[in-house]
Amino acid sequence: MSQEIVRAPEQLAIRKGSAYVYYAFDVGIAIELDKAERLLAATRKKPAAQEKKRQAKYFEFTPPPVRWAEECAVISVGPHYSTLTTAEMLLFDFGSVSVRFEIPIHGPISQIMELSVDLYENARLQDAAKVLVTKLMATLGGVIDKPALAPRVEDYCIFHFSEMTPRVSVNALLDEYVIPMTCILRAETSPPSDREAQEILNDRISYGSNDVTFMSWHGAVIFGENAEDIYAVLEFANLVLLELSYLDSNLDRSLDELYEFFAETRLKRSIFGKKSNRVQMRRISQLQIESAILFERITNALKLMGDDFQAKVFRLATRKMGLSSWDASITRKLQTLESVYQKISDTQGTRRMEAMEMVIIILFVISIFLSVYVSH
């Protein structure tokens, strides 16, 4: 049933809430989580904040990621808000690290809308996150397999409103305050079209009668109390987006290199050409294995444990972030690599057969020559 969309009253304000900004980084092929946890624990005592936050109880990661908190300088975001002095990090076995900054928020909704604009592709926060990850990589050292900080970064922003002034119900929020919620999700202060606001309404998700979550490709707005499980699912979805896009770009580059290689060597039939083909086969095989392992680690890392709501949150995030499209693209390119590998293998097999036939012919000619020579 369609709901009428109206302008939001100006008096709405956030009494208690937080904005969480996530940055996802790829730091290597894999991270040995057990060794990483021991190494970090030996470095210094974990801050207490680590033990009481982000404990999602309805699902588990396999294997569980390592949580770590690092002190950092306060970063101002816009004229009214700033981050806490601690940033939290999450390390996954498939070589990803997520950095989370928390910004306590309160004030009129128009001020929060301006904050969403300031957070969009915020260079200061991203640079600060990169510094923390670089420091972490130096601390972990050999715990990371083939350490290399990829240039691509994915960010995601969650606004969580626990209390509002005046107090509003979920129904009132849906009826009267969709416009500011949509503006926050779009990171814009200008009003959206009715169609876009209606789309936000249609894609909302709620666990009970006193909470609601709106979601877009860039971020989410949560109204209600405890939402740590939703944070964790959305943070993981952002990591998946990073890894899938990173893997897709690597496959693109590899396919381009293969095309150039065959364009240059397709007319060569020398022994050197055969050697080059063998090198390419080994390279393709290694790329296939690494890509397939990473792909499986990503897709199998999150195991939802019997909670339909968290599964729905992840499915909605998957649709909003376009993860299915990345998944299909990678699957198609892995199949292309398999096809290329098979063609090279078939070509080598054909050449070996041709070489054997030539040897047989030569031996046959020699035997005839020798028989004729001996008879004379």
C-alpha positions, 0 to 999 in steps of 0.5 A: 500500500502506497503511503503519502509523502509529506515534508518533514516538520522543522522541529524534529531533532535527534536527542541520542544517536551515533554515526558510524563510518566504515572503511574497507581495505584489502591488505593481502591474500590472507591473514593468519587470524590466530597469529594476528590475535596473539601478536596484537594481544602481545603488543598491548592490552585491548581497550575495554571498548572491544569487549562490550561492543559489536557482539552479534549473537544471531550469526557467526563468522567462519572463521571469526574475525579479529577485533581490535581498537586503536587510539587516534586523534579526534577528527572534526566532521563539519562544524558540529561533530567529531569522532571519538578518540578510538577507532575499531578495526576488524580483520578477516582471514581473506585479507580484508580490514574494516576500520570504524569511526564513531561520531556521537550525534544530537541536534536538529535533523537539518544538522544531521542532513548536513553531516551526511553530506560532510561524511560523503567521501570524506578525505580526512577520515579516509586518510586517517583510516589508511594511516591506521591500517598501514600501522596495523600492517607494519605490526602484523608483518609476516602474518599477512600473506603477500602484504600489499595495501590496495588503492581501492577503498569502500566506505559505508555510513550508518546513522543510528537514532535511539531517541528523537525529540519530539518522541515519534513512533515508527508509523509517525516516522514513516508518515512524516519524516521520510524526506529527511531520512531519504536526504541522509541516505542520499547525502544531500540536503535537497528534497528527493523526488516522491518516487525516490522517497517511496522507494526508500519506504518500500525497501525498509525493514523492521524486526519489531514494531518499534524499529525500522531500518532504511538502506541505500548503496551508500549508507543506512539509517536505523531508528530504534534501540540495539542494532549491533547485529545490523552494524556487523552485517552491513560492515561485512557487506561493505567488505564483500563489496570491496573484495568482489570489486577488487577481484573483478578488477584483477581478473579484468587486468589478467584477461587483458594481459592474456589477450595481449600475450596471444595477440603477440604470439599467435603466429609463433611456433618456435620452442620459445613460443611453447615455453611462453605458453607453459609460463602462461599456463602456470600463471593462469592456473595460479590466478584461478586457484587464488581467485577461487579460494578468495571467492569461496572465503568471501562467500562462506565467511558469513554463516547466518545462524537461524535468524531470518531477520539478519538474513533479510538485512544481508539480502537487502544490503546485497541488492542495494550494493549490487553484490549479485552483479559483481558475483555474476561478473566474477563467475563469468570471468573465472569461467573465461579463464578456465576456457583460456586455460583449456585452449592453451592445454589443448594447443600444447597437446596438439603440438605434442602430437604433431611433434610425435608424428614428425618423429615417427615419420623421420624414424620411418624415413631413416629406417627405409634409408638404412634398409636400402643402404644396407641392401646395397 
